[in-house]
Amino acid sequence: MGLIEEILVRPKLRQKLWAWWYPFFTRRVRAQGIDFLNYAFHEDDAPPLVLAAADELNRPNIQLYEHARGDVDLRGRRVLEVSCGHGGGASYLARTYQPAGYVGLDLNPEAIRHCQARHQASGLRFQVGDAQRLPFADASFDVVINVEASHCYPDFPGFVDEVARVLAPGGRFCHADLRYPNGLAEWMAALTKHPRLRLDALRLINPEVIRGMELNTPRYEAMVQQALPRCVHGLALDFAGVKGSRLYRDAVSGEMSYRSFRLTKLA
């Protein structure tokens, strides 16, 4: 079992490592403009996404957000992104679709400070908060977005309960993430059998995520070399999902499953 897989399947180890890793990582790479922490997404035969010049560098990562959003309209809606990371997705979606309000929530205070200093858009705000105990009233949002973060949560079914609680009736949940085999059944059951959520779309996206990893590999390898001490290069390259890393190989073999989901809150 590789280190990343071991972290993913052992909750206590996972919590301890992520509590140290994410603030450390943010402090080290913030000067490099790393605004996205996902493994990205690319479909060779899809119509090209029209992006502003400033967003072009992050095209593969933005494409994962667009895939996760799917047919969900954000215009004029109240949107919550749980585990917004460095805020690139929140900034892009808020600027592009003009929701009524967009809250980016993350447990990492270093990331939230980074977001507050770096990203400005109408209706966009960031705050520290726990995905397992969302600090919002019932039915506060029309859309909840969660991209490549829930594998870090100690209680995924409890997180889905929180999503269902803060969504208004008819609200949408856009989710994309990865799992190893021992976490797959719980993940699927929480999303397909929830009494207050209807599953509208489910897709296995390993091939598209693998292509996204490949496109981002040169940039992420340079980032690791420049910003991080040599003693953590192995962990960081796995974390970044570069071509040839353990996570990349597991995505190629199918040992690691990457899927997207869209759900609706029942009335």
Secondary structure, DSSP 4 states (H G I P E B T S, - for coil): --HHHHHHH-HHHHHHHHHHHHHHHHHHHGGGT----S-----TTSPPPP--GGGGGGHHHHHHHHHHHTT---TT-EEEEES-TTSHHHHHHHHHH--SEEEEEES-HHHHHHHHHH---TTEEEEE-BTTB--S-TT-EEEEEEES-GGG-S-HHHHHHHHHHHEEEEEEEEEEEEE-HHHHHHHHHHHHS-TTEEEEEEEE-HHHHHHHHHHHHHHHHHHHHHHS-GGGHHHHHHHHT-TTSHHHHHHHHTSSEEEEEEEEE--
